[in-house]
């Protein structure tokens, strides 16, 4: 990020189902931890780092300096965070990969919370 002057867009597509399709009762504990850590915690941590990059040292002057349009500072943007949801994010059952579905429902909730946290900033959260 430093080499190129920061991050303008972060696309988070973290996802694993542990390479297994099994009922929850049959899923090994380490696989459940891997799924949760990758899909939900990985999304949170990477989004946090992207926000830091988009805000550190950039202030309000991040709008495109090459643009000759008369856009106001309220429409300029320091960056975009795109958080991809997946099966289960809409509440539908995800039989044989329940942990995956649960984490993707969590990503949907996290997206809403992050969008609320960044409201009024120049970082846009998209899902």
HUZI-V743317 format. One record per residue. N is the residue number from 1. RES is the residue in one small letter. PSI is psi in whole degrees, -180 to 180 (NA if undefined). OMEGA is omega in degrees with one decimal (999 if undefined). D_FIRST is the distance of its C-alpha to the first C-alpha in Angstrom with 2 decimals. Layout:
BEGIN
N	RES	PSI	OMEGA	D_FIRST
N	RES	PSI	OMEGA	D_FIRST
END
This chain:
BEGIN
1	x	-40	-179.2	0.00
2	x	-40	-178.3	3.80
3	x	-36	-175.1	5.50
4	x	8	176.1	5.49
5	x	19	176.5	6.04
6	x	-172	-178.8	4.43
7	x	129	176.1	5.79
8	x	-31	-180.0	9.38
9	x	134	176.7	10.86
10	x	121	177.3	10.92
11	x	117	-178.8	13.93
12	x	111	-179.4	15.49
13	x	36	-179.1	18.33
14	x	127	180.0	19.03
15	x	136	168.6	22.68
16	x	151	170.9	25.40
17	x	17	-178.3	29.11
18	x	13	-178.2	29.62
19	x	34	179.8	31.09
20	x	144	170.9	34.30
21	x	94	-177.8	36.54
22	x	158	171.6	38.95
23	x	152	-177.1	40.58
24	x	-41	-177.8	38.97
25	x	-25	-178.4	41.91
26	x	-6	-176.6	41.14
27	x	128	175.9	37.41
28	x	147	-178.4	36.66
29	x	-42	-179.0	35.10
30	x	-30	176.7	32.18
31	x	-41	176.7	31.39
32	x	-40	178.1	31.52
33	x	-42	177.5	29.12
34	x	-45	-179.4	26.70
35	x	-48	-179.8	26.98
36	x	-44	-178.5	26.49
37	x	-42	-178.9	23.60
38	x	-55	-169.4	21.67
39	x	-38	-174.9	22.64
40	x	-56	-179.2	22.72
41	x	-41	177.2	21.10
42	x	-39	177.1	18.12
43	x	-46	-179.0	17.76
44	x	-48	-177.0	18.13
45	x	-41	-179.6	15.74
46	x	-37	176.7	12.84
47	x	-41	178.4	13.75
48	x	-45	179.8	13.96
49	x	-37	177.2	10.45
50	x	-42	178.7	9.31
51	x	-43	178.2	11.96
52	x	-45	-179.6	10.93
53	x	-37	-177.6	7.53
54	x	-20	-176.5	9.81
55	x	-30	-174.9	12.48
56	x	118	175.0	11.62
57	x	5	-176.9	12.78
58	x	-29	178.5	12.97
59	x	-147	-178.3	16.51
60	x	0	-174.7	18.67
61	x	17	-174.6	17.79
62	x	-12	-177.6	14.97
63	x	155	-175.3	17.62
64	x	120	179.6	17.69
65	x	-15	-179.1	19.34
66	x	-9	-178.1	20.60
67	x	134	177.5	22.65
68	x	3	179.2	26.28
69	x	164	-178.5	27.25
70	x	49	179.4	28.51
71	x	142	179.4	26.25
72	x	164	-179.4	26.49
73	x	-20	179.8	23.76
74	x	-17	178.8	24.78
75	x	-10	177.1	23.58
76	x	161	-172.6	20.25
77	x	134	174.5	17.23
78	x	-23	179.7	13.89
79	x	175	179.4	12.93
80	x	138	171.9	14.52
81	x	119	-179.4	14.67
82	x	117	-179.6	16.91
83	x	114	-177.5	18.83
84	x	131	178.0	21.23
85	x	-161	179.2	24.59
86	x	-170	-179.9	27.18
87	x	131	-179.9	30.80
88	x	-17	-176.6	32.28
89	x	-21	178.0	30.05
90	x	7	178.7	33.05
91	x	-1	179.6	35.43
92	x	151	179.3	37.01
93	x	147	177.1	38.19
94	x	69	-179.4	36.25
95	x	138	-178.2	39.08
96	x	0	170.1	38.23
97	x	54	-177.4	34.60
98	x	-41	-178.9	35.15
99	x	-41	177.5	32.28
100	x	-51	-179.2	29.82
101	x	-40	179.5	31.44
102	x	-41	180.0	31.41
103	x	-36	179.6	27.69
104	x	-31	171.2	27.02
105	x	-37	176.1	29.43
106	x	-37	177.2	27.37
107	x	-40	178.6	24.20
108	x	-45	179.3	26.31
109	x	-42	178.4	27.40
110	x	-41	178.5	23.95
111	x	-45	179.0	22.80
112	x	-43	-179.4	25.78
113	x	-43	-179.6	25.17
114	x	-40	177.2	21.51
115	x	-41	178.3	22.60
116	x	-41	178.5	25.30
117	x	-38	-175.1	23.10
118	x	3	178.0	20.79
119	x	132	-178.5	23.83
120	x	-12	175.1	24.02
121	x	-179	178.5	20.30
122	x	25	175.1	18.26
123	x	126	-179.4	16.42
124	x	134	179.0	18.44
125	x	127	-176.9	19.04
126	x	142	174.6	20.56
127	x	NA	999	22.43
END
